[in-house]
Amino acid sequence: MPDILHNNRAVEFLIASKRCEIQGLRDFNVISGLISVIGDLVHSLQRERGASNLFVGSQGSDYQAELIAIREESDQKRSVLEHSLDQSIPAIQGMGASSAVLFSRLSLAIQAMEEIHTLRTQTWQCAWDGQALTQAYSAIISSLLAVVFEAADIARDPKLTEILVGLFNLMQGKELAGQERAAGSLAFASGMAPVEIKSRIEHLIDYQETCFSTYLQHVDQQAVAVWRALESSPCCLQIAALRDHLCGTAKGRLTGEDLARQWFTVQSEKQDKIRELEIACYEALSMQCQLRLEEAENRLSANEDAVQHFMSLNEEEPTSSIETFSLLRTPVNNNVTSPGQSRTLMDLVQYQSKRLQEVEQSLDLARTALEERKIMERAKYILMKHRGLEEDEAYLLMRQTAMNQSRRLIDVARSLIEMSVLWKG
């Protein structure tokens, strides 16, 4: 009798493990839908930021109708996000300890979005300069991207994490390209390109290329081919020409009445194409989540069938403690490829344990880029806070330091974090 009770308890935990895995995948599937909605809102806010700079750069004389339409689109996307947040709360709560950090990020993002009304009022009155306006919009967008970053950190499947790492870097690169669009829109609309704007655009170009390069390391060859085609597309060639015009103007004075609209149009076309790649990532994320869910459900069914068979044999021919111990210690069949082919309860347990170990090892590899990204973000924040730098300037300072010292960028970032304790003093 004790052996049967012990076997029943082992079965309970084995099945419970699989059901927890399935519930985790279901919860994450909901969260992946939330990520897609956030990306949709970010895309609209990026357009609104660029259009606002066109409006302010022209001193309110141009782009009024377009700006109103873009704001209406942003409001609609924001309403969708609020609805999605309500639907996502149970799923986020189901992610265990990680849910606290994600809820915190969402709280900060919601608070940041409350500033949109004030931003719009100041824009309409041309009360802010374009650079301050860009920074304010960028802070809101950054808070939303932070939610995506945390979502990547809570994924418990290596393939899902891999997709999310690529997606986040694509979104970050797209955001930097959006900041470039906003800065250039201001310069072209006002007819002036001060040295600081030229320098900022050069920094943004450099930094976004790093993000896109990281994205390409985490996607398949088809996505790489699509990206290469985008790089050689007409809109990107026009952007390159306009960049030369913007950053190569000798005295800082820009000429040409249509340059602002040309710049905004081709930059927006590029943003839309990057957005299509984003959507492809969301679809891949959803498909992978569904695939993993089906696999987990099939494994659960196979486990239940195998366990039922094992228990029925045990009931027909009860074993002694010694016999049961011997049975459970039977070496695992190396040819076992699925739970349904297991010969003993121990086979099932060891199969599950081995699979989880393999998943954890793959997850560690997939999270390496994510962990390095965290270190980079923290180091950038330290420089931004203590040196008063913009994000792209902080990144370029670290990169230049790494080049000068012949060190890896991630090692410079780690050293910076270690030294930051002295700055606090």
N, C-alpha and C positions, 0 to 999 in steps of 0.2 A: 504493500500500500504506500509506504513513504516514497518508493521509487516512482510510482505513478504520479503522486502529488508533485514531486520535484520535476518530473517531465512536463506535467501540465503547466507548472510555473514557468519553466524554460520556454514552453510554447507561447505562453501569454506575452512574455517580454519580446520574443522574436517577432511575433505578429504586431505588437505595439510599436516596435522599431520601424517596421515597414509602413504602418499607418501614419506615424509621425512624419516620415519622409514624404508621403503622398500629400498630407495636409500642408507641409511646408512648400511644396511645389505649387499647390493650388493657391496658397496665399501669395507666393511670389508672382504667379501669373497675373493676379489682380494688380500688384505693385508695378509690374511691367507695363500694364495699361495706363497707370498713372504717369509713368515716365514719358510715355508717348504724348499724353495730354500736355505735360509740362513743356515738352519740346515744341509743341504747336504754339503755346502761348509765348515762349521765348522767341520764336520766329517772328511773331507779330510785333512784339515789343522791340525787336531789333529794327524792323522796318519803321516803326514809330519813332525810334531814336534818330534814325537817319533823316526821315522826313522833317522832324522837328528842327534839326540842324539846318536843313535847307531853308526852312521858314525863318528861323532866327538869323541866319546868315544874310538873308535878303531883307532884313529889317521888317519882316511881316508883309512884304509886298508880293510874295510868290508862294505857291504850294499850299494855299489855305484849304481848298476843296479836297485835295489828295490827303492832307493831314487829317481832316475830319473823318474821311472814309476809313483811313488806317486805324484811327482811334476806335471807331465803332467795331472794327474787326477784332482789335485787342480786347475790348470789353466782352465781346461774345466768347472769345477764347477763355477769358478769365472766368466767366460764368460756367463754362464746361469744366474747368479745373475745380471750381468750388464744389460742383456736383460730384465729380470724380473723387474728391477728397472725402466726402461723406461716405461714399461707397467703399473706400479703401481702409477706413479706420479698423474694422475687424481683422483684415488681412495683415495690417501693420502690427497690430497687437499680437498676432500669432507668431511674429518673428522673434519672440523671446527678448533677451537683453538688448539686442540690436535695435529694437523698436524705439527705445528711449532716445537714442541719437537721431534716428530718422524723424521722430515726432518733433524733436528740438529744431532740426533743420527746416521742417515744414512751418513751424511756428515763426521762425525768423523770416522765412520767405513771405508768409502772409502779412507780417508786420511791414516788411519792405514794400509790398504791393500797395499798402495803404497810402504811400507817398505819391502814387501816380497822379491823383487828383491835383495835389499841390504843384507837381511838376508841370502838368498841363496848363494850369492857370498861369504859372510863371512864364511858360513858353508863349502862350497867347499874348501876354503883355510884353514880350521880349525883355523881361526883367532880368534874365540870366544870360551870361555869355555862353557860347556854344560848348566850350570845353567843360564848364561846370555842369551844363545840361547833360553832356555825354557821360560824365562821371556818375551823375545821379541815376540815369537810366541803367548804366553798366552795373551799379551796385545792386539794383533790383534783379537784373538778369543773373548776376553772380550768385545771389541767394537761391535762385531757382536751380541753377546748375549744381549747386552744392547738394541739393536733394538727390539728383541723379548720381552724384559721386558716392553718397552714402548707400544708395540702393545697390550699387556695384559691390559695396563692401559686405552686404548681408547675404548675397547670393551664395548658396551652399553647393552649387554645381559648377565644376570647372569650366564647362563649355559656356554656361550662362555668364560666368564672370569674365571670360575671354571676350565675349560679344560686348559686354557692358564697358570693359576697359577701352575697346576700340570706339564704341559709341561716345563715351565721355570725351575722349580726345578729339573726335570729330566735332562734337558740339562746342568744345573749348576753342578749337581752331576756327570754327564758324563764327563764334562770338568775337574773336580777335579780328576776323575779317569784317564783321559788322562794325566794330569800333573804327576800323580803317575807313569804311564807307562813311561813317558819321563825321570823322575828322576831315576827310576829303570834301564832303558835302559842304561843310562850314567854310573851308578854304575857297572852294570854287564859287560858292554863292556870295561870299563877301568880296571876292576878287583879291584876297590877300592870303599869302602863304608864309606866315612868320616862321622863323628858324625852328622854334619849338614844335610847331605842327609838322614841319618836314621831318624833324628828328623822330617825333612820335610815330609817324607813319612808317618810317624806315624800321623802327623797333617792332611795330606791330606786324609788318611783313615777315621779319625774321622769326619772331616768336610763333606766329601761326604756322609757319612751315614746319617747325619742330613738332607741333601738335599733330599736323597732318601726317608727318612721317611716322609718328607713333601709332596713329590710327591704321596706317597701311601694314604695320607689323602684326596686327591682330584681326585681319580680315582675309577672306579667300581671294584667289586669283581673279575671279570675276569682278569683285569690287575694286581690286587694284587696277584692272583694265578700264573700268568705268572712270576711275579717278584720273588715269593718264589721259583719257580722251577729254575729260573736262579741262585739264591743264592746257591742252592745245586747241580748245574751242575758241570761236571768234570773240566771245565776251571776255575771256581771260587775256587774249591778245590785245584787245582794246584797253583793258584795265592796265596792262603793262605800259602801253603807250601813254595813257593818262597819268600814270605814276611818274613816268619820266618828265612829263610836262609839269606836273605838280612839284616834284622834288628838284627839278633841274632849272627852275626859273631863277635867273641870276639875281634880280633885285627883289624878288618876292611878290611882284605884281603879276596877276593872272589875267589873261585876255581871252575873249570869246564868250558871247552871251549864253551859249547853250552848254558850256562845259559842265556846269553843275548838274543839269538834267542828264547829260550823257554819262557822267560819273555815277550818279545814283541809279540810272537805268541798268548799266552793265554790271555794276556791283550787285544790284538786286537780282539780276539774272543768274549771277554766280551763286548768290546765297540760295536761290530757289533750287539750283542744281545740287548744291550740297544738302539742302533739305531733302531732296529725293533719296540721297544716300542715307540720310538719317532714317527716313521711313523704311528703307530696306533693312536697316539694322533693327528697327522695332519689329518688323515682320519676322526677321530671323530669330529674334529673341522670343517672340510669341510661339513660333513653330518649334523652337528648341525646347521651350517650356512644356508644350503639349506633348512632344515626343518623349521627354523624360517622364512626364506624368503617366503616359500610356505604358512605358517600360516598367515603372514602379508598380502600377496597378497589376500588370501581368505577372511580375515577380511575386506580389502579394498573393495572387490567385494560385500560382504554382506552389508557393510555400504552404498555403492553407491545404491544398490537395495532398502535398507530400506529408505534412504533419498529420492530417486525418488518416492517411494510410499507415503511417508509423504507429499512431495511437491505437488503431484498430488491431494491428498485429500484436501490440503490447497487451491489449485486452484479451485476445484469443489465447496467447501464450505468455502469461505473466512471468517476468524474469526475476531472479533473485538480485540482491544488491550487487553481488560479485559479477553476475552475468550482465546486469545493466551497465555497471562500470566498464566492463570489457567492451560492451557494444558501443558505448559512447566514446570510447577511446580508440575505436577502429580507425586506422589511418584514412584520411580523406582521399577519395578517389581523384587522382590528378587529372583524369579525363572528364570530370564533372564540369559541365558548361552551363548548367541551369539548376535552380533549386529543385525542379521536378525530377531530376535524375539522381538526387542525393539518396544514399542508402540508409542513413541513420539521422537521428536528430542532431547529432554532433556535426554531421556533414552540413546540415542546413545552417547551423550556428556559425561554423567556420567559413562557409561560403559567404554569409552575410558580413562577417567580420573582415574577410579578405577584400570584399568589394568596397566596403566603407574605407578601408585603409588605402586602397588604390585611388578612390575618389579624393581622399584627403591629400594624398601626394600630388595628384594632378591639380588640385585646388591651390596648393602652396605655390606651384609653378605659375599658375594663372594670376595669382595675387601679387607676384613679385613686382610687376609694373604698377599695380595699384598702390602697394606700400611705398614704392619710390615716389609715386605721384604725391602721396600724403606728405612725405618729407619735403618735396619740392614746394608744395603749397605752404607748408608751415614756414620754411625758410624765406619764401617770398614775402609772406605776411610780416615777418620780423623786419625785413629790409624796408618794406613799405611804411611800417609804423615808426621805425627809428631813424630812417633816412629821408622820409617824406617822398618816396618814389612811387611812380605808377607801377602797375603790375608788370607790364612788359619791360619797363626800365629795370625793375628788380631782377627779373629773369636774365636780362642781358648783362647786368653787372656780375651775376654769379657765373654766367657762361664765360665772360671775358676773364674773370679770375681763374676759372678752371683752365682756360687756354694758357694764360700767363704762367701758371704753376704746373702745367702738364699733369693735371689731375682730372679725374672723372667729375662730371657735374654733380652727380649724386653725393660724392664724397665732400665736395665743397659745401653742399647744402647741409649735410650732417655736421660738419665742423661749425657752420654758422649757428646751427641750433644749439650745439654744445657751448659755444661762446656767448650765446644770448643771456645766460644766467649772470654774466658779468655786467652786461648792459643794464640789467634791472637795478643793479646797485648804483 
